[in-house]
Amino acid sequence: MDARPLVLRNTKSSFISAQITMQAASSPTEDYTYGTPGTASPSNNNNDSPNRPTMQQTHVGEFRDDYSDGVPIVVSRATYIYVLSAALNSCNLGYDIGVNTNAGILLQDSMNLSDGQLEVFMGSLNFFAMVGALCSSAVTDHYGRRGGFVVAALGFIVGIVIMSFSQSYGGLMFGRVFVGLGVGFGLAIDPLYISEISPAAHRGRLVTWSEIATNVGIVLGFMSGAIFFNMDEGRAWRAMFLMGIILPTIMIYLAIRVMPESPRWLVSKGRESEAKEVLEKVYPPGKLQEDAILIPIPEAIELESEAEHAVGWKMIFFPTPAIRRMLLVGIGTAVAQQAVGIDAIQYFLTFIIRESGIDSRAKQTAILVFLGLLKLVFILIAARLFDTRGRRPLFFISLCGCAAALLLVAFSFIGKDEENTDNSGLAVLGLALYLSAFSLGMGPGAWLIPSEVFAISIRAKAMSLATFSNRLTGTLMSSTFLTTANAMSWSGFFVLLAVICLLAAAFLYFFLPETKGRSLEDMSMYFAEITGDNSILEVEETILRRKNQLNLEGIASESLATSDPPPGTMT
């Protein structure tokens, strides 16, 4: 499979007009070529399938004049503010991971929890997040993306307050429900909002800000242990939890007073003038070309609406080969992120460090902060590489690095109990390499890929399903971590995770195409090309027929309303 970035070029820059052109197969101004810019494609490319669109190789990031004379447009100050505000929502998830990693042992000792109860408490976050993810599309489509941010923040605040003042395990779990719902909303809305507010030339880098923010939150959660180091264990974990209400409170203010609504959502509600105002802030002065940006948005929204009427969930449950490839790539990538054990390892880092032979609470906290900062550094590196080096290379480097690091951790535990050896330094080194390698590709990329590959007609539902699948896998991994590690031995468990990393790398090698620089509206055409599936275009043809039918009905209704009434009719 050719993994080069392929970009459809259409002079009308319209998904719907492209479909009409392919049916007509005649317009010379809407010629599709495959190869390098300015060169004709091989003749057999069109002869094999007259109705099959072919593609033109272009430079990375081409999208609605994102490039001018080969130079990408500059990201506006307003765009940075909006993306940073949205990414702050991910800090809430990160803080929950970090604070639970630090407070897990304190919580278990203070409330006399068993390993099983602690596993359920940790893993239940992902379970409740699945519910939030499934509900996110309905809330954000109805109340807007900003409304989704407010709902997510409120979930965090309510849940954190309940957990902080809980006196029983049942109270902890009740508060966990609200925090989990907030996490589910946040995971679904963050990359969606950022991808809709960002120019495509910079989309890959900006979407990774969500992952960066998650890791900032993790570091803050780790540091909370140092802040309350001298406090009694029974009160320390409560204070650490309660600090978590600061970020969601700030998030509510930003969503209401600072962040604009997504241009796509505004257009879907018929508020084109407001969408134009937002885009004028997103694009630098003189760079916004209305015909290239504003016109395709309502066409894409109309296409999505017509798809809902034409097929609804049918495209998800009975997908064509191209749609199936989108779902396989998008959902498969989201599942792979959790299958390699990241959430489980992060939640139980303190337990792993303790099992390696480090019992000091001060040393454990110092190591956690070091690991969190290291992970954050590699996330920042990945953010700069995704749009220059591509998605595929970083994924393979990341997964192979994770596998090697996990084998190193496994080796540090081999023979530990029998020989009474101290391999704690080797274990910490392996954990550092694992978190670094993960952050280089799988961390940010697992959410970047779903936001890029799903067609407009299935994007909202498919993103919810990807988040649901990610959280389900995280639930299974986190809720069984201690039990499985104790049953298999710690070394055997880490070997198993290394094998999973290699299997994930093989999956992505065969199924993941290179998506850097792709426009959101062109993804259906793109997957139709790489899968050789024309049936996906039949979906658009069905939508067009329905739209034409509605237009004819509207014309007929208007004609009846304006025609002269028959004799004897009251007027």
C-alpha atoms as one frame of an Amber mdcrd trajectory, in Angstrom:
protein
   0.000   0.000   0.000   1.299   3.437  -0.898   1.298   5.456   2.307   2.138
   8.806   0.702  -0.104  11.756   1.537  -2.665  11.994  -1.254  -4.717  15.125
  -1.715  -7.764  15.541  -3.889  -7.778  18.739  -5.885 -11.094  20.138  -6.996
 -11.372  23.684  -8.369 -14.819  24.108  -6.852 -13.442  22.833  -3.542 -16.715
  21.096  -2.894 -17.514  17.565  -1.853 -20.908  17.666  -3.556 -19.674  19.247
  -6.771 -16.974  16.563  -6.929 -19.665  13.885  -6.890 -21.568  15.599  -9.710
 -18.370  15.864 -11.716 -17.566  12.184 -11.330 -21.020  11.260 -12.508 -20.675
  13.506 -15.507 -17.020  12.501 -16.022 -16.574  15.331 -18.425 -15.456  18.621
 -16.881 -11.803  19.357 -17.748 -11.547  21.902 -14.931 -12.240  19.191 -12.358
  -9.638  16.726 -13.529  -8.278  14.297 -10.948  -4.736  13.135 -11.471  -2.479
  10.875  -9.526   1.223  11.466  -9.309   3.228  14.623  -8.823   2.005  18.176
  -9.267   1.921  19.348 -12.799   2.284  15.905 -14.340  -0.265  13.749 -16.030
  -1.145  10.475 -14.467  -0.658   7.191 -16.268  -3.380   6.504 -18.755  -4.412
   3.234 -17.169  -5.305   5.102 -14.004  -8.455   6.331 -15.637  -9.064   3.418
 -17.945  -9.322   0.875 -15.161 -12.367   2.550 -13.660 -13.903   5.536 -15.443
 -15.896   6.589 -12.383 -13.052   6.180  -9.924 -11.447   9.467  -8.848  -7.681
   9.676  -9.038  -5.569  11.961  -6.952  -2.818  14.482  -7.250   0.229  14.461
  -5.022   0.612  17.875  -3.404   2.634  19.442  -0.659   1.779  18.767   2.969
  -1.021  20.793   4.485  -2.880  21.985   1.394  -6.319  23.087   2.516  -8.328
  26.144   1.504  -5.262  28.273   0.732  -3.488  27.295   3.927  -0.389  27.636
   1.790   0.536  30.746  -0.186   3.469  30.388  -2.596   4.457  27.231  -0.754
   4.596  28.920   2.651   1.995  27.914   5.275  -0.117  30.654   6.779   0.813
  31.890  10.224  -1.359  30.670  13.085  -3.153  33.674  14.542  -2.867  34.679
  18.180  -6.599  34.079  18.592  -6.247  30.487  17.323  -3.553  29.786  19.879
  -5.783  31.149  22.641  -8.777  29.051  21.547  -6.730  25.857  21.178  -5.006
  26.416  24.509  -8.365  26.980  26.201  -9.777  23.764  24.717  -6.668  21.797
  25.626  -6.999  22.912  29.238  -9.992  20.587  29.459  -7.615  17.664  28.963
  -5.653  18.808  32.002  -8.588  17.608  34.086  -8.136  14.043  32.886  -4.388
  14.286  33.336  -4.709  15.600  36.870  -7.053  12.748  37.772  -4.503  10.218
  36.505  -1.637  11.935  38.304  -3.420  12.479  41.601  -4.755   8.917  41.717
  -1.290   7.563  40.984   0.028   9.506  43.947  -2.950   9.045  46.249  -3.780
   5.425  45.410  -1.668   3.871  48.147  -2.744   6.538  50.665  -6.401   5.952
  49.776  -6.044   2.194  50.096  -4.338   2.413  53.493  -6.692   5.113  54.835
  -9.938   3.352  53.887  -8.665  -0.230  54.166  -9.427  -1.050  50.525  -8.504
  -4.381  48.981  -6.526  -4.599  45.750  -9.748  -5.475  43.941 -11.607  -2.464
  45.323  -8.761  -0.143  44.371  -8.621  -1.623  40.866 -12.360  -1.075  40.416
 -12.055   2.504  41.692  -9.205   3.251  39.287 -10.662   1.467  36.274 -14.221
   2.699  36.812 -13.205   6.132  35.557 -12.840   4.694  32.085 -16.110   2.786
  32.371 -18.122   5.887  33.270 -16.221   7.842  30.626 -17.655   5.479  28.021
 -21.148   6.659  28.896 -20.040  10.270  28.666 -18.415   9.632  25.296 -21.585
   8.103  23.854 -23.654  11.070  25.063 -21.170  13.689  23.933 -22.270  13.910
  20.312 -25.914  14.533  21.246 -24.977  17.271  23.719 -22.381  19.002  21.544
 -24.532  18.839  18.414 -27.473  20.396  20.250 -25.838  22.830  22.670 -22.628
  23.489  20.777 -19.003  22.624  21.438 -18.751  25.241  24.187 -21.734  23.686
  25.919 -19.910  20.374  25.875 -16.929  21.929  27.636 -19.185  23.368  30.361
 -20.923  20.016  30.917 -17.570  18.239  31.173 -16.223  20.768  33.692 -19.348
  20.551  35.850 -18.979  16.778  35.942 -15.430  17.126  37.224 -16.377  19.630
  39.929 -19.344  17.663  41.280 -17.445  14.376  41.276 -14.330  15.778  42.909
 -16.288  17.386  45.750 -18.183  14.150  46.447 -15.012  12.025  46.478 -13.085
  14.478  48.647 -15.674  14.330  51.434 -16.600  10.656  51.109 -16.503   8.505
  54.224 -17.145   5.191  52.509 -16.196   3.239  49.417 -19.716   3.740  48.057
 -19.314   7.515  48.281 -16.023   7.315  46.406 -17.620   5.348  43.606 -20.588
   7.735  43.416 -18.260  10.686  42.921 -16.294   8.670  40.386 -19.412   8.484
  38.210 -19.475  12.255  37.674 -15.726  12.525  37.102 -15.931   9.702  34.540
 -18.751  11.421  32.668 -16.659  14.585  32.515 -13.692  12.641  31.175 -15.808
  11.049  28.440 -17.159  14.394  27.284 -13.708  15.938  27.351 -11.992  13.187
  25.392 -14.589  13.422  22.622 -14.903  17.204  22.405 -11.269  18.339  22.723
  -9.811  16.984  19.450 -13.085  17.694  17.619 -13.138  21.359  18.609  -9.431
  21.885  17.959  -9.601  20.239  14.513 -12.592  22.407  13.578 -11.032  25.661
  14.753  -7.528  25.095  13.278  -6.142  25.566   9.746  -5.258  22.134   8.356
  -1.620  23.052   7.704  -1.171  23.230  11.477  -3.950  20.875  12.579  -1.713
  17.947  13.476   0.451  20.073  15.752  -2.474  21.848  17.376  -4.561  18.713
  17.995  -1.612  17.263  19.901  -2.004  20.129  22.375  -4.793  18.072  23.897
  -2.336  15.288  24.687   0.212  17.832  25.878  -2.362  19.288  28.261  -3.183
  15.820  29.560   0.451  15.333  30.454   0.669  18.755  32.065  -2.255  17.659
  34.230  -0.450  14.398  35.058   2.606  16.328  36.217   0.401  18.601  38.338
  -1.230  15.530  39.867   2.181  14.037  40.642   3.291  17.325  42.227   0.248
  17.385  44.472   1.868  14.594  46.423   4.854  16.824  47.153   2.608  19.731
  48.219   0.837  17.625  50.843   3.802  15.428  51.701   3.812  16.293  55.410
   0.049  15.985  55.832  -1.563  12.989  57.516  -2.310  10.243  54.979  -6.028
  10.258  55.787  -6.296  13.956  54.931  -3.600  14.182  52.258  -5.482  12.265
  49.585  -8.627  14.336  50.203  -6.718  17.599  49.808  -5.036  16.277  46.663
  -8.410  15.384  45.155  -9.970  18.716  46.136  -7.282  20.679  44.302  -8.765
  19.232  41.122 -11.691  21.690  41.127  -9.390  24.579  40.166  -8.902  23.617
  36.508 -12.564  22.849  35.632 -13.617  26.136  37.244 -11.221  27.984  34.960
 -12.520  25.889  32.050 -16.094  27.061  32.600 -14.983  30.706  32.517 -12.997
  30.179  29.306 -15.844  28.342  27.572 -18.329  31.097  28.380 -16.213  34.234
  28.056 -13.194  33.484  25.850 -13.742  30.609  23.420 -15.880  31.107  20.295
 -18.229  28.460  19.012 -16.993  26.111  16.296 -17.566  27.571  12.785 -18.980
  24.252  11.609 -21.519  24.130  14.416 -22.535  27.745  13.792 -23.101  27.051
  10.099 -25.150  23.954  10.959 -27.469  26.231  12.961 -27.762  28.785  10.172
 -25.492  31.337  11.865 -23.149  31.955   8.926 -22.332  35.535   9.878 -21.071
  34.407  13.298 -19.047  31.636  11.663 -17.416  34.230   9.413 -16.492  36.340
  12.433 -14.819  33.345  14.057 -12.901  32.452  10.904 -11.720  36.045  10.551
 -10.104  35.661  13.957  -8.650  32.247  13.167  -7.045  33.291   9.872  -4.510
  36.140   9.712  -5.659  39.408   8.033  -6.042  38.992   4.308  -5.695  35.206
   4.387  -9.369  34.306   4.745 -10.909  33.560   1.354 -14.634  33.146   1.850
 -15.257  31.163  -1.340 -12.597  28.636  -0.311 -13.622  28.225   3.328 -17.146
  29.441   4.058 -18.850  27.872   1.036 -17.585  24.278   1.571 -18.620  24.272
   5.248 -22.403  24.524   4.690 -22.081  22.056   1.819 -20.313  19.604   4.121
 -22.890  20.209   6.853 -25.703  19.704   4.346 -24.058  16.500   3.185 -23.899
  15.262   6.771 -27.548  16.114   7.351 -28.621  14.355   4.181 -26.525  11.336
   5.121 -28.365  11.120   8.426 -31.698  10.995   6.576 -30.445   8.651   3.888
 -28.667   5.982   5.937 -28.325   7.083   9.586 -26.443   4.475  11.637 -26.416
   2.129   8.658 -22.991   3.430   7.623 -21.656   2.349  11.017 -23.281  -1.079
  11.337 -23.199  -2.022   7.638 -20.212  -0.086   6.294 -18.872  -0.082   2.776
 -15.199  -1.092   2.386 -14.032   2.532   2.556 -16.148   3.332   5.619 -15.057
   0.043   7.185 -11.438   1.080   6.620 -12.100   4.424   8.296 -13.687   2.735
  11.305 -10.973   0.100  11.472  -8.202   2.696  11.391  -9.829   5.268  13.667
 -11.285   2.936  16.287  -8.396   0.480  16.036  -5.879   3.228  16.772  -7.895
   4.403  19.773  -8.065   0.829  21.128  -4.358   0.231  20.569  -3.478   3.265
  22.698  -5.003   1.644  25.789  -4.131  -1.949  24.879  -0.419  -1.206  25.323
  -1.197  -0.484  28.982  -0.628   3.249  29.318  -3.485   4.158  31.684  -2.990
   1.056  33.796   0.741   1.678  34.152   0.224   5.364  34.929  -2.447   4.669
  37.552  -0.265   2.093  39.291   3.174   3.652  38.799   3.620   4.000  42.540
   2.880   0.292  43.004   5.380  -0.641  40.275   8.053   1.580  41.816   7.383
   0.108  45.258   7.523  -3.463  43.918  10.876  -2.667  42.299  12.289  -1.992
  45.775  11.762   1.743  46.409   9.693   2.137  49.590  10.368   5.767  50.502
   7.342   8.006  49.907   9.627  10.954  49.130  11.611   8.989  46.541   8.442
   7.659  44.953   7.050  11.183  44.570  10.337  12.470  43.117  10.435   9.643
  40.573   6.813  10.290  39.595   7.507  13.978  38.935  10.612  13.073  36.914
   8.681  10.544  34.806   5.834  13.017  34.262   8.169  15.786  33.091  10.013
  13.381  30.792   6.751  12.243  29.225   5.726  15.868  28.713   9.009  16.709
  26.948   8.516  13.909  24.427   4.926  14.967  23.819   6.244  18.422  22.870
   8.758  16.822  20.518   6.023  14.710  18.899   3.862  17.793  18.379   6.526
  19.248  16.083   7.187  16.002  14.226   3.673  14.854  13.282   3.216  17.384
  10.467   6.793  17.096   9.185   7.683  13.427   9.555   4.205  12.032   9.150
   2.016   9.851  11.330   3.152   6.361  10.338   6.893   6.635  11.154   6.192
   8.051  14.605   3.691   5.298  15.373   6.179   2.559  14.510   9.042   4.166
  16.441   6.713   4.659  19.402   5.382   1.101  19.542   8.729  -0.599  18.995
  10.260   1.638  21.661   7.457   0.757  24.083   8.001  -2.949  23.485  11.738
  -2.709  24.151  11.180  -0.627  27.291   8.592  -3.047  28.691  10.993  -5.945
  28.165  13.552  -3.979  30.151  11.072  -3.520  33.017  10.215  -7.221  32.848
  13.911  -8.130  33.083  14.262  -5.978  36.220  11.667  -8.160  37.980  13.057
 -11.550  36.884  14.485 -13.430  39.857  13.985 -10.452  42.175  12.284 -12.353
  44.986  14.521 -15.420  44.813  17.866 -13.638  44.577  16.884 -10.557  46.623
  18.569  -8.309  44.048  17.981  -4.590  43.689  17.082  -3.776  40.082  15.008
  -0.709  40.937  17.219   1.538  38.803  16.644  -0.710  35.784  12.879  -0.669
  36.405  12.804   3.147  36.593  14.888   3.357  33.412  12.478   1.030  31.618
   9.469   3.049  32.790  11.147   6.260  31.622  11.819   4.800  28.174   8.276
   3.420  27.950   6.599   6.722  28.769   8.954   8.591  26.411   8.355   6.223
  23.509   4.602   6.230  24.073   4.497  10.021  24.093   6.403  10.205  20.831
   3.612   8.612  18.796   0.826   6.622  20.410  -0.057   9.322  22.927  -1.010
  12.230  20.661  -1.479  10.190  17.492  -4.214   7.964  18.846  -6.562  10.976
  18.964  -5.183  12.760  15.915  -5.936   9.843  13.578  -9.668   9.478  14.443
 -10.164  13.233  14.087  -8.665  13.029  10.585  -9.992   9.838   9.025 -13.723
   9.835   9.715 -15.979  11.058   6.892 -18.240  14.006   7.562 -21.324  11.802
   7.475 -20.119   9.581  10.339 -17.668  11.835  12.186 -19.702  12.642  15.309
 -20.888   9.074  15.840 -17.545   7.532  14.928 -15.620   9.825  17.290 -17.978
   8.814  20.094 -17.435   5.141  19.271 -13.663   5.605  19.137 -13.712   7.261
  22.553 -16.028   4.539  23.867 -13.696   1.810  22.612 -10.658   3.577  24.034
 -12.274   3.890  27.458 -13.544   0.278  27.397 -10.052  -1.009  26.754  -8.673
   1.288  29.450 -11.281  -0.016  31.884 -10.294  -3.635  31.278  -6.587  -2.891
  31.576  -6.825  -0.715  34.706  -9.378  -2.895  36.511  -7.257  -6.030  36.195
  -3.715  -4.641  36.447  -2.781  -5.695  39.994  -4.684  -8.976  39.813  -3.094
  -9.982  36.504   0.403  -8.895  37.543   0.171 -10.885  40.779  -1.219 -13.926
  38.966   1.291 -13.937  36.087   4.214 -12.406  37.996   5.256  -8.825  37.311
   7.872  -9.863  34.775   5.423 -12.043  32.837   2.832  -9.276  32.747   5.264
  -6.757  31.247   6.353  -9.307  28.630   2.675  -9.675  27.672   2.357  -5.896
  27.253   5.477  -5.876  25.050   3.896  -8.481  22.761   0.724  -6.370  22.542
   2.847  -3.386  21.457   4.349  -5.404  18.611   0.907  -6.647  17.520  -0.366
  -3.051  17.488   2.601  -2.017  15.342   1.805  -4.786  12.849  -1.854  -3.717
  12.736  -0.992  -0.095  11.988   1.614  -1.110   9.411  -0.987  -2.872   7.312
  -4.000  -0.627   7.831  -2.917   2.920   8.688  -2.447   5.243   5.694  -0.455
   8.452   5.927  -2.946  11.243   6.641  -0.815  14.318   7.230  -2.052  17.425
   5.459  -5.422  15.968   4.545  -8.475  18.244   4.510 -11.426  17.130   6.595
 -13.917  17.377   3.718 -11.852  15.146   1.421 -11.572  12.043   3.601 -14.347
  10.062   1.936 -12.743  10.591  -1.464  -9.363   9.707  -0.012 -10.452   6.373
   1.425 -12.437   5.601  -1.711  -9.183   5.921  -3.617  -6.937   3.867  -1.355
  -9.497   1.075  -0.975 -10.675   1.098  -4.587 -14.227   1.367  -3.256 -16.685
   3.340  -5.364 -19.640   2.326  -3.226 -18.874   5.089  -0.767 -19.605   7.526
  -3.575 -23.015   5.916  -3.976 -23.836   7.186  -0.511 -23.234  10.728  -1.707
 -25.235   9.936  -4.842 -28.143   8.831  -2.647 -27.814  12.021  -0.657 -27.807
  14.102  -3.826 -30.929  12.374  -5.099 -32.671  13.085  -1.816 -31.550  16.695
  -1.904 -32.780  17.105  -5.470 -36.075  15.571  -4.445 -36.390  18.020  -1.576
 -35.532  20.890  -3.910 -38.216  19.798  -6.350 -40.736  19.518  -3.531 -39.802
  23.007  -2.394 -40.204  24.412  -5.871 -43.569  22.697  -6.256 -44.755  24.042
  -2.917 -43.619  27.531  -3.824 -45.369  27.278  -7.194 -48.640  26.259  -5.566
 -48.383  29.051  -3.049 -47.851  31.744  -5.674 -50.253  30.500  -8.365 -53.652
  32.160  -8.913 -56.424  30.479  -6.875 -59.181  28.712  -8.835 -62.462  30.549
  -9.394 -64.715  30.736  -6.340 -61.891  30.276  -3.840 -61.806  32.691  -0.905
 -58.670  34.848  -0.799
